[in-house]
Amino acid sequence: MAIKLEVLREKARVATREALRQCPAIPEPLRESLTLGIRFEDEARVFELYVAGEVPEDALVLTRVTANSKTGELGPVEVYPERWSA
């Protein structure tokens, strides 16, 4: 039985917030435009915190974490501070 998306989203949110505490603050102009996107890849749910671009390929992905929809297990949170602190 699959774990509800809302449960996975909350786990990803908490893990991402914790990972971001180890990084420089995201600048205000970017924070105002942040979006949480979810991709479905078989049993995986990939949660990305990003700033949208004019086309999807131009999105600025700041964090990514993958959750298993069957077990609820999260992978490591990938954080890309170089993308907002350059």
HELIX and SHEET records of a PDB file:
HELIX    1   1 LEU A    5  LEU A   20  1                                  16    
HELIX    2   2 GLU A   28  ARG A   31  1                                   4    
HELIX    3   3 PRO A   56  ASP A   58  5                                   3    
HELIX    4   4 PRO A   81  ARG A   83  5                                   3    
SHEET    1   A 4 LEU A  34  GLU A  41  0                                        
SHEET    2   A 4 ALA A  44  VAL A  51 -1                                        
SHEET    3   A 4 LEU A  60  ASN A  68 -1                                        
SHEET    4   A 4 GLU A  78  VAL A  79 -1                                        
END                                                                             
